[in-house]
Amino acid sequence: MNLQSMSHQNALTKIAVFKGKRIRKVIHHNEWWFSVIDVIEALTETDRSRKYWSDLKNKLIKEGFFEVSEKIGQLKLVAPDGKLRETDCANTETLFRIIQTIPSPKAEPFKRWLAKVGFERVQEIENPELAAQRMRTLYKLKGYSADWIEKRMRGIIIREELTDEWKNQRRNLAAL
């Protein structure tokens, strides 16, 4: 990694706080990646989060999550001493998988939330109107006006129809 990309990465590093614990995060490949040991420390209150993570990686592999090493990236984050140090980081999806294996009362709210979100997405697959209702609710909670929300929803539908038409035209041209 060159100096320019390191300083760019450092500029994108942020701190999240969970129940008073700092969790370092950074934008990597256009998505948030989180320090695994910070999350483990926040959820387990262990003072040996690196050892816990090492043991947990072995447990994940034994449970069939063989690609754990492929899904974890060594990214440079600011350490407590102020220096950039390589740290095991995971994107949101991988981090949720890791959290599912942590036997801690503090991890239970995350696990319940994950189960609820998973259930809701399965319902949305069965009834897509639920996804549209969820989107409207989220936009409303973010403070968007009803008029803006309806324009946004119509824009999404029009864009989908347009891309579907382009796909159909490509198929028709390929068939000629």
VOZATI-313038 format. One record per residue (C-alpha): x, y, z. Coordinates in steps of 0.5 Angstrom, whole numbers. Layout:
BEGIN
<pt><X>X</X><Y>Y</Y><Z>Z</Z></pt>
...
***
This chain:
BEGIN
<pt><X>0</X><Y>0</Y><Z>0</Z></pt>
<pt><X>3</X><Y>7</Y><Z>-2</Z></pt>
<pt><X>3</X><Y>13</Y><Z>2</Z></pt>
<pt><X>-2</X><Y>16</Y><Z>-1</Z></pt>
<pt><X>-7</X><Y>11</Y><Z>-1</Z></pt>
<pt><X>-5</X><Y>10</Y><Z>7</Z></pt>
<pt><X>-7</X><Y>17</Y><Z>8</Z></pt>
<pt><X>-13</X><Y>16</Y><Z>4</Z></pt>
<pt><X>-15</X><Y>10</Y><Z>8</Z></pt>
<pt><X>-13</X><Y>14</Y><Z>15</Z></pt>
<pt><X>-18</X><Y>19</Y><Z>13</Z></pt>
<pt><X>-24</X><Y>15</Y><Z>12</Z></pt>
<pt><X>-22</X><Y>11</Y><Z>18</Z></pt>
<pt><X>-28</X><Y>12</Y><Z>23</Z></pt>
<pt><X>-30</X><Y>10</Y><Z>30</Z></pt>
<pt><X>-36</X><Y>7</Y><Z>32</Z></pt>
<pt><X>-38</X><Y>7</Y><Z>39</Z></pt>
<pt><X>-42</X><Y>1</Y><Z>42</Z></pt>
<pt><X>-44</X><Y>1</Y><Z>50</Z></pt>
<pt><X>-38</X><Y>6</Y><Z>51</Z></pt>
<pt><X>-33</X><Y>1</Y><Z>47</Z></pt>
<pt><X>-30</X><Y>4</Y><Z>41</Z></pt>
<pt><X>-30</X><Y>0</Y><Z>35</Z></pt>
<pt><X>-26</X><Y>2</Y><Z>29</Z></pt>
<pt><X>-28</X><Y>2</Y><Z>22</Z></pt>
<pt><X>-26</X><Y>4</Y><Z>15</Z></pt>
<pt><X>-28</X><Y>4</Y><Z>8</Z></pt>
<pt><X>-25</X><Y>-1</Y><Z>4</Z></pt>
<pt><X>-28</X><Y>-3</Y><Z>-3</Z></pt>
<pt><X>-33</X><Y>2</Y><Z>-2</Z></pt>
<pt><X>-36</X><Y>-1</Y><Z>4</Z></pt>
<pt><X>-35</X><Y>-1</Y><Z>12</Z></pt>
<pt><X>-30</X><Y>-6</Y><Z>15</Z></pt>
<pt><X>-30</X><Y>-6</Y><Z>22</Z></pt>
<pt><X>-24</X><Y>-8</Y><Z>27</Z></pt>
<pt><X>-26</X><Y>-16</Y><Z>29</Z></pt>
<pt><X>-22</X><Y>-15</Y><Z>36</Z></pt>
<pt><X>-26</X><Y>-9</Y><Z>37</Z></pt>
<pt><X>-33</X><Y>-12</Y><Z>36</Z></pt>
<pt><X>-30</X><Y>-18</Y><Z>40</Z></pt>
<pt><X>-28</X><Y>-14</Y><Z>46</Z></pt>
<pt><X>-35</X><Y>-10</Y><Z>46</Z></pt>
<pt><X>-39</X><Y>-16</Y><Z>46</Z></pt>
<pt><X>-35</X><Y>-20</Y><Z>51</Z></pt>
<pt><X>-31</X><Y>-15</Y><Z>55</Z></pt>
<pt><X>-25</X><Y>-20</Y><Z>55</Z></pt>
<pt><X>-18</X><Y>-16</Y><Z>56</Z></pt>
<pt><X>-15</X><Y>-22</Y><Z>51</Z></pt>
<pt><X>-19</X><Y>-20</Y><Z>45</Z></pt>
<pt><X>-14</X><Y>-22</Y><Z>40</Z></pt>
<pt><X>-13</X><Y>-29</Y><Z>44</Z></pt>
<pt><X>-21</X><Y>-30</Y><Z>44</Z></pt>
<pt><X>-21</X><Y>-28</Y><Z>36</Z></pt>
<pt><X>-16</X><Y>-33</Y><Z>35</Z></pt>
<pt><X>-20</X><Y>-39</Y><Z>38</Z></pt>
<pt><X>-26</X><Y>-36</Y><Z>35</Z></pt>
<pt><X>-23</X><Y>-37</Y><Z>28</Z></pt>
<pt><X>-21</X><Y>-44</Y><Z>30</Z></pt>
<pt><X>-28</X><Y>-45</Y><Z>32</Z></pt>
<pt><X>-31</X><Y>-42</Y><Z>26</Z></pt>
<pt><X>-27</X><Y>-47</Y><Z>21</Z></pt>
<pt><X>-29</X><Y>-53</Y><Z>25</Z></pt>
<pt><X>-36</X><Y>-51</Y><Z>24</Z></pt>
<pt><X>-35</X><Y>-51</Y><Z>17</Z></pt>
<pt><X>-34</X><Y>-43</Y><Z>15</Z></pt>
<pt><X>-28</X><Y>-45</Y><Z>12</Z></pt>
<pt><X>-27</X><Y>-38</Y><Z>8</Z></pt>
<pt><X>-26</X><Y>-35</Y><Z>14</Z></pt>
<pt><X>-19</X><Y>-33</Y><Z>12</Z></pt>
<pt><X>-22</X><Y>-31</Y><Z>5</Z></pt>
<pt><X>-27</X><Y>-26</Y><Z>8</Z></pt>
<pt><X>-22</X><Y>-23</Y><Z>13</Z></pt>
<pt><X>-18</X><Y>-17</Y><Z>11</Z></pt>
<pt><X>-12</X><Y>-14</Y><Z>14</Z></pt>
<pt><X>-13</X><Y>-7</Y><Z>14</Z></pt>
<pt><X>-9</X><Y>-1</Y><Z>17</Z></pt>
<pt><X>-12</X><Y>2</Y><Z>23</Z></pt>
<pt><X>-10</X><Y>7</Y><Z>28</Z></pt>
<pt><X>-8</X><Y>3</Y><Z>34</Z></pt>
<pt><X>-9</X><Y>6</Y><Z>41</Z></pt>
<pt><X>-1</X><Y>8</Y><Z>41</Z></pt>
<pt><X>-3</X><Y>13</Y><Z>35</Z></pt>
<pt><X>0</X><Y>9</Y><Z>30</Z></pt>
<pt><X>-3</X><Y>5</Y><Z>24</Z></pt>
<pt><X>-3</X><Y>-2</Y><Z>25</Z></pt>
<pt><X>-5</X><Y>-8</Y><Z>21</Z></pt>
<pt><X>-12</X><Y>-11</Y><Z>24</Z></pt>
<pt><X>-16</X><Y>-16</Y><Z>22</Z></pt>
<pt><X>-23</X><Y>-13</Y><Z>19</Z></pt>
<pt><X>-29</X><Y>-16</Y><Z>17</Z></pt>
<pt><X>-35</X><Y>-13</Y><Z>12</Z></pt>
<pt><X>-42</X><Y>-12</Y><Z>15</Z></pt>
<pt><X>-44</X><Y>-19</Y><Z>13</Z></pt>
<pt><X>-38</X><Y>-23</Y><Z>15</Z></pt>
<pt><X>-38</X><Y>-19</Y><Z>22</Z></pt>
<pt><X>-45</X><Y>-21</Y><Z>23</Z></pt>
<pt><X>-43</X><Y>-29</Y><Z>22</Z></pt>
<pt><X>-38</X><Y>-28</Y><Z>27</Z></pt>
<pt><X>-43</X><Y>-25</Y><Z>32</Z></pt>
<pt><X>-47</X><Y>-31</Y><Z>31</Z></pt>
<pt><X>-42</X><Y>-35</Y><Z>34</Z></pt>
<pt><X>-40</X><Y>-31</Y><Z>40</Z></pt>
<pt><X>-43</X><Y>-34</Y><Z>46</Z></pt>
<pt><X>-44</X><Y>-27</Y><Z>50</Z></pt>
<pt><X>-51</X><Y>-24</Y><Z>53</Z></pt>
<pt><X>-48</X><Y>-18</Y><Z>50</Z></pt>
<pt><X>-49</X><Y>-21</Y><Z>43</Z></pt>
<pt><X>-56</X><Y>-23</Y><Z>44</Z></pt>
<pt><X>-59</X><Y>-17</Y><Z>42</Z></pt>
<pt><X>-55</X><Y>-17</Y><Z>35</Z></pt>
<pt><X>-57</X><Y>-24</Y><Z>34</Z></pt>
<pt><X>-65</X><Y>-23</Y><Z>36</Z></pt>
<pt><X>-64</X><Y>-17</Y><Z>31</Z></pt>
<pt><X>-61</X><Y>-21</Y><Z>25</Z></pt>
<pt><X>-66</X><Y>-26</Y><Z>26</Z></pt>
<pt><X>-72</X><Y>-21</Y><Z>26</Z></pt>
<pt><X>-69</X><Y>-18</Y><Z>19</Z></pt>
<pt><X>-68</X><Y>-25</Y><Z>16</Z></pt>
<pt><X>-75</X><Y>-27</Y><Z>18</Z></pt>
<pt><X>-77</X><Y>-20</Y><Z>15</Z></pt>
<pt><X>-73</X><Y>-21</Y><Z>8</Z></pt>
<pt><X>-76</X><Y>-28</Y><Z>7</Z></pt>
<pt><X>-83</X><Y>-25</Y><Z>8</Z></pt>
<pt><X>-81</X><Y>-19</Y><Z>3</Z></pt>
<pt><X>-79</X><Y>-25</Y><Z>-2</Z></pt>
<pt><X>-86</X><Y>-28</Y><Z>-1</Z></pt>
<pt><X>-89</X><Y>-21</Y><Z>-2</Z></pt>
<pt><X>-85</X><Y>-16</Y><Z>-5</Z></pt>
<pt><X>-90</X><Y>-10</Y><Z>-3</Z></pt>
<pt><X>-88</X><Y>-11</Y><Z>4</Z></pt>
<pt><X>-81</X><Y>-9</Y><Z>2</Z></pt>
<pt><X>-84</X><Y>-3</Y><Z>-2</Z></pt>
<pt><X>-87</X><Y>-1</Y><Z>5</Z></pt>
<pt><X>-81</X><Y>-2</Y><Z>9</Z></pt>
<pt><X>-77</X><Y>3</Y><Z>4</Z></pt>
<pt><X>-83</X><Y>8</Y><Z>5</Z></pt>
<pt><X>-82</X><Y>8</Y><Z>12</Z></pt>
<pt><X>-75</X><Y>8</Y><Z>12</Z></pt>
<pt><X>-75</X><Y>15</Y><Z>8</Z></pt>
<pt><X>-80</X><Y>18</Y><Z>12</Z></pt>
<pt><X>-76</X><Y>16</Y><Z>18</Z></pt>
<pt><X>-70</X><Y>20</Y><Z>15</Z></pt>
<pt><X>-75</X><Y>26</Y><Z>14</Z></pt>
<pt><X>-76</X><Y>26</Y><Z>7</Z></pt>
<pt><X>-83</X><Y>29</Y><Z>5</Z></pt>
<pt><X>-89</X><Y>24</Y><Z>2</Z></pt>
<pt><X>-88</X><Y>28</Y><Z>-4</Z></pt>
<pt><X>-81</X><Y>26</Y><Z>-5</Z></pt>
<pt><X>-82</X><Y>19</Y><Z>-3</Z></pt>
<pt><X>-87</X><Y>18</Y><Z>-8</Z></pt>
<pt><X>-83</X><Y>21</Y><Z>-13</Z></pt>
<pt><X>-77</X><Y>16</Y><Z>-11</Z></pt>
<pt><X>-81</X><Y>10</Y><Z>-11</Z></pt>
<pt><X>-84</X><Y>12</Y><Z>-18</Z></pt>
<pt><X>-77</X><Y>13</Y><Z>-21</Z></pt>
<pt><X>-75</X><Y>6</Y><Z>-18</Z></pt>
<pt><X>-80</X><Y>3</Y><Z>-22</Z></pt>
<pt><X>-79</X><Y>7</Y><Z>-28</Z></pt>
<pt><X>-71</X><Y>5</Y><Z>-28</Z></pt>
<pt><X>-73</X><Y>-2</Y><Z>-27</Z></pt>
<pt><X>-78</X><Y>-2</Y><Z>-33</Z></pt>
<pt><X>-73</X><Y>2</Y><Z>-37</Z></pt>
<pt><X>-67</X><Y>-3</Y><Z>-35</Z></pt>
<pt><X>-72</X><Y>-9</Y><Z>-37</Z></pt>
<pt><X>-73</X><Y>-6</Y><Z>-44</Z></pt>
<pt><X>-66</X><Y>-6</Y><Z>-45</Z></pt>
<pt><X>-65</X><Y>-13</Y><Z>-43</Z></pt>
<pt><X>-71</X><Y>-15</Y><Z>-48</Z></pt>
<pt><X>-68</X><Y>-11</Y><Z>-54</Z></pt>
<pt><X>-61</X><Y>-14</Y><Z>-53</Z></pt>
<pt><X>-64</X><Y>-21</Y><Z>-53</Z></pt>
<pt><X>-68</X><Y>-19</Y><Z>-59</Z></pt>
<pt><X>-62</X><Y>-17</Y><Z>-62</Z></pt>
<pt><X>-58</X><Y>-23</Y><Z>-60</Z></pt>
<pt><X>-63</X><Y>-28</Y><Z>-63</Z></pt>
<pt><X>-62</X><Y>-24</Y><Z>-70</Z></pt>
***
